[in-house]
Amino acid sequence: MVKILVVDDDPQIREVVTIALERAGFSVITAFDGLGALRSAARDQPDLMVLDIGLPELDGLEVCRRLRATSALPVLFLTALDDEVDRILGLELGADDYVTKPFSPRELVARIKAILKRSNGHGDAAPQQRGVLGFDAARHICTVDGTPVPLTATEMGLLQRLLQHPDHVTSRAQLCDAVYGSNIHISDRTVDSHLRNLRRKLAEAGCSDAVETVHGVGVRMGPCTTA
C-alpha cells in the first residue's frame, strides 16, 4: 500500500487530510513539526510527503531544503492562499507541487495521484540517450555523461515529455497536461519554476544546452552536447 506522510501542526487539518487519503486507499502516517517530519521520512520510508509550510521551529521550506540534500522523496506543499513567495520558493527548493489552504480534499488527492504517477515512471519505457544526456524513466534515473543527476518526480516528468519529441517545440500548456493531467490547473509560473530547476541541475552537471526556449512558443530539447 502506498504510504503518505502528512505533516501539519494543526490537528484538524491532519485529520481531514488523513481521512481523505485513507478513503482513497492510501496508508497514512503523520507528524506535527519539521524535525518529526525529517525523522519520519528517514524511518518510515513514505512514498510522498504532504508538508505544511507554516510549521513551528523548523518550517516546511527548511524541511524540504534538508530533505533534498539526500532524498528525491516527492513533496506536496500545503500553503496559505496569499503566500505566493513561499509557494515559488518551495518549488525552487524542489517541491513537486502545492495546494493552497483552504483546500478541497478531492483536489489534494488528485494532485497526490498525479505526483505518484510521475514518480513511478513507465515500466515499458526504454532508456533514452540524447548527446551526453541519459534518461531511464522506469528506474527514475537521469545522467549526464554517465554521472547521475538527482531530479524530482516532476522534473523527470517534464524531461520525459520533452524527450518524446525532442526536436518539436512543446508549449507550456502541453507540458502541464502531460505532467499534471488535463483536469488540474497549473499556473505558468509553476511550470517555469520546474523548468528552471531542471535546467539548473543539468547545467551544474555539465549539460547547459539541454533545454532550449523558443520565445512565444514553448521549449524543446537542445543538442545536449556539453559535458
N, C-alpha and C positions, 0 to 999 in steps of 0.2 A: 504494500500500500504506500502511495506517495505521502511523504511526511512534510508538513509545513510548520515552520517556526514562526509564531506570531509574537511580536514584541511591541508592547504599548503599556504605558504607566496607568492608563485608565481601565479599570476592571470591566466597566460596561462595554467598552469597545472590544476588549479581548473576548468577552462573552459573545457579542454579536458576530464577530469575525469567526470565532470557533464554531458556533452553531451553523453558520453559512457554509463553512468549509467541510464540516463533518456531514452535512446534508448532501454535499457534492461528492462525497466518497473519499475525502482526504483524512489522513491521520494528523492530529494537531498537537503540538507542544507549545508552551507559552513561556514568556519571560517578561519582566516588568521594568528592566533597566538595561543600559548599554553593556555593562560588564557581564550581566547574566546572559545577554544575547550572544556575546562572544564565547562564553563558556559553553552554552548550549550548542552553538554551531559546531564547536570542536568535538564535544562529547557525543551529541545525538545524531550528527551527520544528516541534517534535514535536506530535502530536495529543493527547498526555496524558503526565503525569509521575507515575511511581511513586517516592515520596520517603520515605526513611528519616528519622525524627525525630532519632535519636541520631548525628548526623554530627559530626566534629571541626571545631573553629574556628567555622564558620558552621552552626548546626544547622538541621534541616528546618523548624522553626517560623519562623525568621528568613528562610529562603529563600522560604517561602510568603508571608510578610508583604511582602517586597520584590517578589516576582512579582506579587502582587495590586495593587500600585501602578500597574502598567502593562499587565497581561495577565489575560485570563479563561481561560488555559490550564487544563484540568481537572487536578486534583491528587488522587491517592490516596495517603494516608499509610500507611507501614508503622510500627507501634508495638509496643513491648513490652507484654505482656499486662497488667501491673499499672500502666501509665502512663495511668490514666483522665483525670487532669487534662490531660495533654498531648493526649490524643485530643479532648477537648472544646475545648481552646484551639485546636487545629488546625482544627476545624470553624468556630469563631468567626472565625478568620483567613481563611476562605474555601475550605478544602479540600472536595472533593466527597464523599469517603468515606474510610474507613480499614480496614485489615486488620491484625489483631494477630499478632505472632510468638509461637510458631511457627505457620505458616500452611499452608493447603492450596493448592498451585498451581492446582488446579481452581477453588477459590473465588475466588482472586485474578483469574483470567481472567474468571470470570463477572461479578465486580464491575466490572472494566475495561470489559467489553462493555456493561454496564448504563449506565455513565457516558457512553460514546461514543454510545450510542443517544439519551440525553438531549441531549447536546451537538449532535447532528446535526439535531435538530428534526424536523419533518414537512413535506416539500416541498409537500404538498397542503393544508396548514392555512392558512386565510385569516387575515389580520391581524384582531385584535380590538381593540375600544375599550370601556372602561368608565369613564365620567366622564373624568377627566384622564389616566387610565392607558391607554397604548397598548401592544400586545403583538403581536409578529410572530415566531412560533416558527420559521418557515422560515429567517429571516435572523438569528435569535438576537438580537433587538432588543427592549428594553423602554424605554418613555419615560414621563415624567411631564410633562404639558403641553408636549410636544414635545422635552423635554430627555432625552437618553439616560441610562439608569441601568445601570451595569455589573453584571450578575448572573452567577453561576457556572452551570454546566450543571444542577446540582441545584436551585438556586433557580429557574431557568427552568422546570424540570420541575414543581416544586411549583406555581408560578403558573399554568402551563398547565392542570394538573389542576383547580385551583380555578376557573379561568375557563370550563371546560367546562360546569359547572353553578353559576354564580356565586351564585345565591340559595339553593342547597341546602347543608346542613351536611355536610362531609366529615370522617370520622373519621381519626385518625392511622394506623390500620391500612389504610384505603383509600388514604391518601396514600403510605404505604410501598409498597403493591402497585403503584400507578400509576407511581411514580417508580423504584423499585428492582426490581420484579418480585416475584411471589409466592414464588419459590424462594430468596430471600435474606432472612435475618433481620436486622432493623434495630431498635435499641432506641428507645424513645420519646424518650430524651434526645438522640439523634442528630437525629431529626425536629424536636424543639423547637429545637435549635441552628440548623438551617437556616431554620426559620420565623422565629426571632428575627433572624437576619441579613437575611432578606427584608424583614421589617417595618422594620428599622432603615434599610436602604438606601432604601426607598420613602419613609419619613418624612423622611430627610435631603434627599430630592429635592423634598419638599413635599407628599407624599401620605401623611398619617399615619393615614388611615382605610381603608387598602387591604384589610387582613385583620382580620376580627373573630373573637374566640374565643367559642364557645358552651360555657360551662363544663360539663364532664362529658360532652360530646357530641363536639365537634370544632371545626373552623374553617370559615369561609365568606368570600367576598369582601364587603368593605364597599362603600359607595357611591362611593368614590374621587372625592370632590368637592373636597377641599382641595388647593391648589397655591400 
